[in-house]
Amino acid sequence: MNASWLQWLRGIVTVSIRGEALELLVNRALASGLSLWSIRRTSQGELLADLTIKDFFQLRPLLKGTGSRIHVQSRRGLPFWLVKLEKRLFFGAGLILFFIGMYLLSSLIWNIDIKGNERLSEEQIMQAARQEGLYPFQWSFRLENPEVLSRKLTQKLPGAAWIGVEKQGTKITIQVVETAIPEPRKLLSPRHLVASADAVVTEILAEAGRPVVKRNTKVKEGDVLISGIYGDEAHTRTVVAKGIVKGLVWHEYSIVSPLQQKVKAYTGESKVRWYAVAWGRGLRIGGFGKIPYTQYETQRHLEQASWRTLKMPFGRMKETVREVRFDHLELTEQDAKQAGLLQARADLLTKAGPGAKIRAENILHEKADNGKVYMKVLFEVEQSIVTERPLVHIQGD
């Protein structure tokens, strides 16, 4: 027969009984007031029966008298269901506490980033923010609206024209726009602009002062290009000469270019090592053993753990060790010559300053000897030829 709801509340145990006096055991159990139901025999000669938990413990003393043995096949009912629920209750409670903890952690302000400040120090800005309740490990729900915070911080910091407050997860960004203060103009003494090298003038533009030379004029180092003196001997006025003067300047270079170059190449072989990283320290967790390469280079890539916008102080680092080899590349004399000229041009333009252009180049001498190409080259460069000379020097002379 099927179990009643009252028996389900008490707990039901299905047992198998083995022995030679099974009928005697059943009769004694029923005579003792025990309730057994769904009694059936199996093909192995065992007896299966259902009984409540209470009757199960009262049946045990009758087993010895009949020489029988009992084995529990299954359990069901409210008591067993409560035991399972109790085991899962701790897991469920732990899961709930975990989510509550994560919610509380995400409700804290972990980091405050300040951008755009130059004259205002971070200490000044943080002090004003702290007075408004904005500081690390503050509950975000206790903060005022970002627009209100922005207005109050702008009022507290007179050196700021505008302050923006933006919340991104557990991070607050304070963007500062400082009040523009014009820089004081430098006091300059009257001066001439003179030639910094021997050249042929190609361009002259005077912003202040009197031009002394014209285009296509050949000048020597030290010649006045734009004078800082107006007027004649009786009536003079001095100014700070300003302007742009460009000219053709000749530079002679001695170039030595080798016919053999050392070139680095990757072989394709590599070894990967993994590290666990926490608070700036690393512990190797993979890729043990010595590096099997004679020549190699190492590349590191750090993967920092994060949650939302919060960066954790731990993570992992991948270290890739790549085998390299150095090959010797043989160049023709023409290739070595072009490589030497290219390097000389780059060096020359760097020294000549911004806006310089190479107008012509002339190889004066060229030879190949002892695995190298030797050249003497004359470069014609259009560049600025201006330098300053204070007028006090002229007056002193």
Secondary structure as a PSIPRED ss2 file (coil, helix, strand):
# PSIPRED VFORMAT (PSIPRED V4.0)

   1 M C   1.000  0.000  0.000
   2 N C   1.000  0.000  0.000
   3 A C   1.000  0.000  0.000
   4 S C   1.000  0.000  0.000
   5 W H   0.000  1.000  0.000
   6 L H   0.000  1.000  0.000
   7 Q H   0.000  1.000  0.000
   8 W H   0.000  1.000  0.000
   9 L H   0.000  1.000  0.000
  10 R H   0.000  1.000  0.000
  11 G C   1.000  0.000  0.000
  12 I E   0.000  0.000  1.000
  13 V E   0.000  0.000  1.000
  14 T E   0.000  0.000  1.000
  15 V E   0.000  0.000  1.000
  16 S E   0.000  0.000  1.000
  17 I E   0.000  0.000  1.000
  18 R E   0.000  0.000  1.000
  19 G C   1.000  0.000  0.000
  20 E C   1.000  0.000  0.000
  21 A C   1.000  0.000  0.000
  22 L H   0.000  1.000  0.000
  23 E H   0.000  1.000  0.000
  24 L H   0.000  1.000  0.000
  25 L H   0.000  1.000  0.000
  26 V H   0.000  1.000  0.000
  27 N H   0.000  1.000  0.000
  28 R H   0.000  1.000  0.000
  29 A H   0.000  1.000  0.000
  30 L H   0.000  1.000  0.000
  31 A H   0.000  1.000  0.000
  32 S C   1.000  0.000  0.000
  33 G C   1.000  0.000  0.000
  34 L C   1.000  0.000  0.000
  35 S C   1.000  0.000  0.000
  36 L C   1.000  0.000  0.000
  37 W E   0.000  0.000  1.000
  38 S E   0.000  0.000  1.000
  39 I E   0.000  0.000  1.000
  40 R E   0.000  0.000  1.000
  41 R E   0.000  0.000  1.000
  42 T C   1.000  0.000  0.000
  43 S C   1.000  0.000  0.000
  44 Q C   1.000  0.000  0.000
  45 G C   1.000  0.000  0.000
  46 E C   1.000  0.000  0.000
  47 L E   0.000  0.000  1.000
  48 L E   0.000  0.000  1.000
  49 A E   0.000  0.000  1.000
  50 D E   0.000  0.000  1.000
  51 L E   0.000  0.000  1.000
  52 T E   0.000  0.000  1.000
  53 I H   0.000  1.000  0.000
  54 K H   0.000  1.000  0.000
  55 D H   0.000  1.000  0.000
  56 F H   0.000  1.000  0.000
  57 F H   0.000  1.000  0.000
  58 Q H   0.000  1.000  0.000
  59 L H   0.000  1.000  0.000
  60 R H   0.000  1.000  0.000
  61 P H   0.000  1.000  0.000
  62 L H   0.000  1.000  0.000
  63 L H   0.000  1.000  0.000
  64 K H   0.000  1.000  0.000
  65 G H   0.000  1.000  0.000
  66 T H   0.000  1.000  0.000
  67 G C   1.000  0.000  0.000
  68 S C   1.000  0.000  0.000
  69 R E   0.000  0.000  1.000
  70 I E   0.000  0.000  1.000
  71 H E   0.000  0.000  1.000
  72 V E   0.000  0.000  1.000
  73 Q E   0.000  0.000  1.000
  74 S E   0.000  0.000  1.000
  75 R E   0.000  0.000  1.000
  76 R E   0.000  0.000  1.000
  77 G C   1.000  0.000  0.000
  78 L H   0.000  1.000  0.000
  79 P H   0.000  1.000  0.000
  80 F H   0.000  1.000  0.000
  81 W H   0.000  1.000  0.000
  82 L H   0.000  1.000  0.000
  83 V H   0.000  1.000  0.000
  84 K H   0.000  1.000  0.000
  85 L H   0.000  1.000  0.000
  86 E H   0.000  1.000  0.000
  87 K H   0.000  1.000  0.000
  88 R H   0.000  1.000  0.000
  89 L H   0.000  1.000  0.000
  90 F H   0.000  1.000  0.000
  91 F H   0.000  1.000  0.000
  92 G H   0.000  1.000  0.000
  93 A H   0.000  1.000  0.000
  94 G H   0.000  1.000  0.000
  95 L H   0.000  1.000  0.000
  96 I H   0.000  1.000  0.000
  97 L H   0.000  1.000  0.000
  98 F H   0.000  1.000  0.000
  99 F H   0.000  1.000  0.000
 100 I H   0.000  1.000  0.000
 101 G H   0.000  1.000  0.000
 102 M H   0.000  1.000  0.000
 103 Y H   0.000  1.000  0.000
 104 L H   0.000  1.000  0.000
 105 L H   0.000  1.000  0.000
 106 S H   0.000  1.000  0.000
 107 S C   1.000  0.000  0.000
 108 L E   0.000  0.000  1.000
 109 I C   1.000  0.000  0.000
 110 W C   1.000  0.000  0.000
 111 N E   0.000  0.000  1.000
 112 I E   0.000  0.000  1.000
 113 D E   0.000  0.000  1.000
 114 I E   0.000  0.000  1.000
 115 K E   0.000  0.000  1.000
 116 G C   1.000  0.000  0.000
 117 N C   1.000  0.000  0.000
 118 E C   1.000  0.000  0.000
 119 R C   1.000  0.000  0.000
 120 L C   1.000  0.000  0.000
 121 S C   1.000  0.000  0.000
 122 E H   0.000  1.000  0.000
 123 E H   0.000  1.000  0.000
 124 Q H   0.000  1.000  0.000
 125 I H   0.000  1.000  0.000
 126 M H   0.000  1.000  0.000
 127 Q H   0.000  1.000  0.000
 128 A H   0.000  1.000  0.000
 129 A H   0.000  1.000  0.000
 130 R H   0.000  1.000  0.000
 131 Q H   0.000  1.000  0.000
 132 E C   1.000  0.000  0.000
 133 G C   1.000  0.000  0.000
 134 L C   1.000  0.000  0.000
 135 Y C   1.000  0.000  0.000
 136 P C   1.000  0.000  0.000
 137 F C   1.000  0.000  0.000
 138 Q C   1.000  0.000  0.000
 139 W E   0.000  0.000  1.000
 140 S H   0.000  1.000  0.000
 141 F H   0.000  1.000  0.000
 142 R H   0.000  1.000  0.000
 143 L C   1.000  0.000  0.000
 144 E C   1.000  0.000  0.000
 145 N C   1.000  0.000  0.000
 146 P H   0.000  1.000  0.000
 147 E H   0.000  1.000  0.000
 148 V H   0.000  1.000  0.000
 149 L H   0.000  1.000  0.000
 150 S H   0.000  1.000  0.000
 151 R H   0.000  1.000  0.000
 152 K H   0.000  1.000  0.000
 153 L H   0.000  1.000  0.000
 154 T H   0.000  1.000  0.000
 155 Q H   0.000  1.000  0.000
 156 K H   0.000  1.000  0.000
 157 L C   1.000  0.000  0.000
 158 P C   1.000  0.000  0.000
 159 G C   1.000  0.000  0.000
 160 A E   0.000  0.000  1.000
 161 A E   0.000  0.000  1.000
 162 W E   0.000  0.000  1.000
 163 I E   0.000  0.000  1.000
 164 G E   0.000  0.000  1.000
 165 V E   0.000  0.000  1.000
 166 E E   0.000  0.000  1.000
 167 K E   0.000  0.000  1.000
 168 Q E   0.000  0.000  1.000
 169 G C   1.000  0.000  0.000
 170 T C   1.000  0.000  0.000
 171 K E   0.000  0.000  1.000
 172 I E   0.000  0.000  1.000
 173 T E   0.000  0.000  1.000
 174 I E   0.000  0.000  1.000
 175 Q E   0.000  0.000  1.000
 176 V E   0.000  0.000  1.000
 177 V E   0.000  0.000  1.000
 178 E E   0.000  0.000  1.000
 179 T C   1.000  0.000  0.000
 180 A C   1.000  0.000  0.000
 181 I C   1.000  0.000  0.000
 182 P C   1.000  0.000  0.000
 183 E C   1.000  0.000  0.000
 184 P C   1.000  0.000  0.000
 185 R C   1.000  0.000  0.000
 186 K C   1.000  0.000  0.000
 187 L C   1.000  0.000  0.000
 188 L C   1.000  0.000  0.000
 189 S C   1.000  0.000  0.000
 190 P C   1.000  0.000  0.000
 191 R E   0.000  0.000  1.000
 192 H E   0.000  0.000  1.000
 193 L E   0.000  0.000  1.000
 194 V E   0.000  0.000  1.000
 195 A E   0.000  0.000  1.000
 196 S C   1.000  0.000  0.000
 197 A C   1.000  0.000  0.000
 198 D C   1.000  0.000  0.000
 199 A E   0.000  0.000  1.000
 200 V E   0.000  0.000  1.000
 201 V E   0.000  0.000  1.000
 202 T E   0.000  0.000  1.000
 203 E E   0.000  0.000  1.000
 204 I E   0.000  0.000  1.000
 205 L E   0.000  0.000  1.000
 206 A E   0.000  0.000  1.000
 207 E E   0.000  0.000  1.000
 208 A E   0.000  0.000  1.000
 209 G C   1.000  0.000  0.000
 210 R E   0.000  0.000  1.000
 211 P E   0.000  0.000  1.000
 212 V C   1.000  0.000  0.000
 213 V C   1.000  0.000  0.000
 214 K C   1.000  0.000  0.000
 215 R C   1.000  0.000  0.000
 216 N C   1.000  0.000  0.000
 217 T C   1.000  0.000  0.000
 218 K E   0.000  0.000  1.000
 219 V E   0.000  0.000  1.000
 220 K C   1.000  0.000  0.000
 221 E C   1.000  0.000  0.000
 222 G C   1.000  0.000  0.000
 223 D C   1.000  0.000  0.000
 224 V E   0.000  0.000  1.000
 225 L E   0.000  0.000  1.000
 226 I E   0.000  0.000  1.000
 227 S E   0.000  0.000  1.000
 228 G C   1.000  0.000  0.000
 229 I E   0.000  0.000  1.000
 230 Y E   0.000  0.000  1.000
 231 G E   0.000  0.000  1.000
 232 D C   1.000  0.000  0.000
 233 E C   1.000  0.000  0.000
 234 A C   1.000  0.000  0.000
 235 H C   1.000  0.000  0.000
 236 T E   0.000  0.000  1.000
 237 R E   0.000  0.000  1.000
 238 T E   0.000  0.000  1.000
 239 V C   1.000  0.000  0.000
 240 V E   0.000  0.000  1.000
 241 A C   1.000  0.000  0.000
 242 K E   0.000  0.000  1.000
 243 G E   0.000  0.000  1.000
 244 I E   0.000  0.000  1.000
 245 V E   0.000  0.000  1.000
 246 K E   0.000  0.000  1.000
 247 G E   0.000  0.000  1.000
 248 L E   0.000  0.000  1.000
 249 V E   0.000  0.000  1.000
 250 W E   0.000  0.000  1.000
 251 H E   0.000  0.000  1.000
 252 E E   0.000  0.000  1.000
 253 Y E   0.000  0.000  1.000
 254 S E   0.000  0.000  1.000
 255 I E   0.000  0.000  1.000
 256 V E   0.000  0.000  1.000
 257 S E   0.000  0.000  1.000
 258 P E   0.000  0.000  1.000
 259 L C   1.000  0.000  0.000
 260 Q E   0.000  0.000  1.000
 261 Q E   0.000  0.000  1.000
 262 K E   0.000  0.000  1.000
 263 V E   0.000  0.000  1.000
 264 K E   0.000  0.000  1.000
 265 A E   0.000  0.000  1.000
 266 Y E   0.000  0.000  1.000
 267 T E   0.000  0.000  1.000
 268 G E   0.000  0.000  1.000
 269 E E   0.000  0.000  1.000
 270 S E   0.000  0.000  1.000
 271 K E   0.000  0.000  1.000
 272 V E   0.000  0.000  1.000
 273 R E   0.000  0.000  1.000
 274 W E   0.000  0.000  1.000
 275 Y E   0.000  0.000  1.000
 276 A E   0.000  0.000  1.000
 277 V E   0.000  0.000  1.000
 278 A E   0.000  0.000  1.000
 279 W C   1.000  0.000  0.000
 280 G C   1.000  0.000  0.000
 281 R E   0.000  0.000  1.000
 282 G E   0.000  0.000  1.000
 283 L E   0.000  0.000  1.000
 284 R E   0.000  0.000  1.000
 285 I E   0.000  0.000  1.000
 286 G E   0.000  0.000  1.000
 287 G C   1.000  0.000  0.000
 288 F C   1.000  0.000  0.000
 289 G C   1.000  0.000  0.000
 290 K C   1.000  0.000  0.000
 291 I C   1.000  0.000  0.000
 292 P C   1.000  0.000  0.000
 293 Y C   1.000  0.000  0.000
 294 T C   1.000  0.000  0.000
 295 Q C   1.000  0.000  0.000
 296 Y E   0.000  0.000  1.000
 297 E E   0.000  0.000  1.000
 298 T E   0.000  0.000  1.000
 299 Q E   0.000  0.000  1.000
 300 R E   0.000  0.000  1.000
 301 H E   0.000  0.000  1.000
 302 L E   0.000  0.000  1.000
 303 E E   0.000  0.000  1.000
 304 Q E   0.000  0.000  1.000
 305 A E   0.000  0.000  1.000
 306 S E   0.000  0.000  1.000
 307 W E   0.000  0.000  1.000
 308 R C   1.000  0.000  0.000
 309 T C   1.000  0.000  0.000
 310 L E   0.000  0.000  1.000
 311 K E   0.000  0.000  1.000
 312 M E   0.000  0.000  1.000
 313 P E   0.000  0.000  1.000
 314 F E   0.000  0.000  1.000
 315 G E   0.000  0.000  1.000
 316 R E   0.000  0.000  1.000
 317 M E   0.000  0.000  1.000
 318 K E   0.000  0.000  1.000
 319 E E   0.000  0.000  1.000
 320 T E   0.000  0.000  1.000
 321 V E   0.000  0.000  1.000
 322 R E   0.000  0.000  1.000
 323 E E   0.000  0.000  1.000
 324 V E   0.000  0.000  1.000
 325 R E   0.000  0.000  1.000
 326 F E   0.000  0.000  1.000
 327 D E   0.000  0.000  1.000
 328 H E   0.000  0.000  1.000
 329 L E   0.000  0.000  1.000
 330 E E   0.000  0.000  1.000
 331 L C   1.000  0.000  0.000
 332 T C   1.000  0.000  0.000
 333 E H   0.000  1.000  0.000
 334 Q H   0.000  1.000  0.000
 335 D H   0.000  1.000  0.000
 336 A H   0.000  1.000  0.000
 337 K H   0.000  1.000  0.000
 338 Q H   0.000  1.000  0.000
 339 A H   0.000  1.000  0.000
 340 G H   0.000  1.000  0.000
 341 L H   0.000  1.000  0.000
 342 L H   0.000  1.000  0.000
 343 Q H   0.000  1.000  0.000
 344 A H   0.000  1.000  0.000
 345 R H   0.000  1.000  0.000
 346 A H   0.000  1.000  0.000
 347 D H   0.000  1.000  0.000
 348 L H   0.000  1.000  0.000
 349 L H   0.000  1.000  0.000
 350 T H   0.000  1.000  0.000
 351 K H   0.000  1.000  0.000
 352 A H   0.000  1.000  0.000
 353 G C   1.000  0.000  0.000
 354 P C   1.000  0.000  0.000
 355 G C   1.000  0.000  0.000
 356 A C   1.000  0.000  0.000
 357 K E   0.000  0.000  1.000
 358 I E   0.000  0.000  1.000
 359 R E   0.000  0.000  1.000
 360 A E   0.000  0.000  1.000
 361 E E   0.000  0.000  1.000
 362 N E   0.000  0.000  1.000
 363 I E   0.000  0.000  1.000
 364 L E   0.000  0.000  1.000
 365 H E   0.000  0.000  1.000
 366 E E   0.000  0.000  1.000
 367 K E   0.000  0.000  1.000
 368 A E   0.000  0.000  1.000
 369 D E   0.000  0.000  1.000
 370 N C   1.000  0.000  0.000
 371 G C   1.000  0.000  0.000
 372 K E   0.000  0.000  1.000
 373 V E   0.000  0.000  1.000
 374 Y E   0.000  0.000  1.000
 375 M E   0.000  0.000  1.000
 376 K E   0.000  0.000  1.000
 377 V E   0.000  0.000  1.000
 378 L E   0.000  0.000  1.000
 379 F E   0.000  0.000  1.000
 380 E E   0.000  0.000  1.000
 381 V E   0.000  0.000  1.000
 382 E E   0.000  0.000  1.000
 383 Q E   0.000  0.000  1.000
 384 S E   0.000  0.000  1.000
 385 I C   1.000  0.000  0.000
 386 V E   0.000  0.000  1.000
 387 T E   0.000  0.000  1.000
 388 E E   0.000  0.000  1.000
 389 R E   0.000  0.000  1.000
 390 P E   0.000  0.000  1.000
 391 L H   0.000  1.000  0.000
 392 V H   0.000  1.000  0.000
 393 H H   0.000  1.000  0.000
 394 I H   0.000  1.000  0.000
 395 Q H   0.000  1.000  0.000
 396 G H   0.000  1.000  0.000
 397 D C   1.000  0.000  0.000
